[in-house]
Amino acid sequence: MALKKTFTLNIEGKHPDRVVEAVKHEIRKYIKREQNKPRPEGVDFWDFDCRFGSSAVTAEVIEFAAITDRINAYAADKAEAFYIELLAKPGQKPKRPVTVIEA
């Protein structure tokens, strides 16, 4: 299941900071729900493909870790809304190289 949603940041009667915090909470809740799903054999963790922008048409691929920074930037610019798309995908940790210690 993917999260594809346009969030409105300016809601009449609500403080903009509280709206931003509620949006972040909803995104974190989705991420937590996806991460708790059982992983297939050979999968170490759930990773996410992320797209972010003013609308679905203009959304661009971003790093997963940059989501909060982008939301804060849109809120600071007093944007009306933003679009986010998160798609869970299987992730694997890279194998660490084996070091041989000679005695």
C-alpha positions as CSV (number, residue, x, y, z in Angstrom):
1,M,0.0,0.0,0.0
2,A,1.3,3.4,-0.9
3,L,0.6,6.8,0.6
4,K,-0.3,9.3,-2.1
5,K,-1.8,12.4,-0.7
6,T,-2.0,16.2,-1.0
7,F,-1.9,17.8,2.3
8,T,-3.4,21.3,2.9
9,L,-1.2,23.5,5.2
10,N,-3.6,26.5,5.6
11,I,-6.8,25.4,7.3
12,E,-9.0,28.3,8.5
13,G,-9.3,28.3,12.3
14,K,-6.2,26.2,12.9
15,H,-2.7,27.4,13.7
16,P,-0.3,26.6,10.9
17,D,2.3,25.1,13.2
18,R,-0.3,22.6,14.6
19,V,-1.4,21.7,11.0
20,V,2.3,21.0,10.1
21,E,2.7,18.8,13.2
22,A,-0.5,16.9,12.4
23,V,0.7,16.2,8.8
24,K,4.1,15.0,10.1
25,H,2.3,12.7,12.6
26,E,0.2,11.2,9.9
27,I,3.2,10.5,7.7
28,R,5.2,9.0,10.6
29,K,2.1,6.8,11.5
30,Y,2.0,5.5,7.9
31,I,5.8,4.8,8.0
32,K,5.5,3.0,11.3
33,R,2.6,0.9,10.1
34,E,4.5,-0.2,6.9
35,Q,7.7,-1.0,8.9
36,N,5.7,-3.3,11.2
37,K,4.4,-5.4,8.3
38,P,6.1,-8.9,8.0
39,R,9.1,-8.9,5.7
40,P,9.6,-11.5,3.0
41,E,12.5,-14.0,3.2
42,G,15.8,-12.3,2.6
43,V,14.6,-8.7,3.3
44,D,16.3,-6.8,6.1
45,F,14.0,-3.8,6.4
46,W,11.4,-1.8,4.5
47,D,12.8,1.1,2.5
48,F,10.7,3.8,0.8
49,D,10.6,5.5,-2.6
50,C,9.6,9.1,-2.1
51,R,8.2,11.8,-4.3
52,F,7.4,15.3,-3.1
53,G,6.2,18.5,-4.7
54,S,3.5,21.1,-5.0
55,S,1.3,18.7,-6.9
56,A,1.3,15.1,-8.2
57,V,2.4,16.4,-11.6
58,T,5.4,18.4,-10.3
59,A,6.5,16.0,-7.7
60,E,10.1,15.0,-7.8
61,V,12.1,12.1,-6.3
62,I,13.7,12.9,-3.0
63,E,15.7,11.1,-0.3
64,F,13.6,9.4,2.5
65,A,15.5,11.4,5.1
66,A,14.7,14.7,3.5
67,I,10.9,14.5,4.0
68,T,10.8,16.6,7.2
69,D,13.1,19.2,5.8
70,R,10.9,19.6,2.7
71,I,7.7,19.9,4.8
72,N,9.4,22.5,7.0
73,A,10.5,24.5,3.9
74,Y,7.0,24.5,2.4
75,A,5.6,25.6,5.7
76,A,8.2,28.4,6.0
77,D,7.3,29.6,2.5
78,K,3.7,29.7,3.5
79,A,2.7,27.2,0.7
80,E,-1.0,26.3,0.5
81,A,-0.4,22.6,0.1
82,F,2.1,19.9,-0.9
83,Y,1.9,16.4,-2.4
84,I,3.8,13.4,-1.0
85,E,4.0,9.9,-2.3
86,L,5.6,7.1,-0.3
87,L,6.0,3.6,-1.6
88,A,7.4,0.8,0.6
89,K,9.9,-1.5,-1.0
90,P,12.2,-4.3,0.4
91,G,15.6,-3.2,1.5
92,Q,18.8,-5.1,2.2
93,K,21.8,-4.1,4.2
94,P,25.0,-4.2,2.2
95,K,27.3,-7.1,3.2
96,R,30.3,-6.1,5.2
97,P,33.6,-7.2,3.8
98,V,35.4,-10.0,5.6
99,T,38.8,-8.9,7.0
100,V,41.4,-11.6,7.6
101,I,43.8,-10.9,10.4
102,E,47.2,-12.6,9.9
103,A,49.1,-13.7,13.0
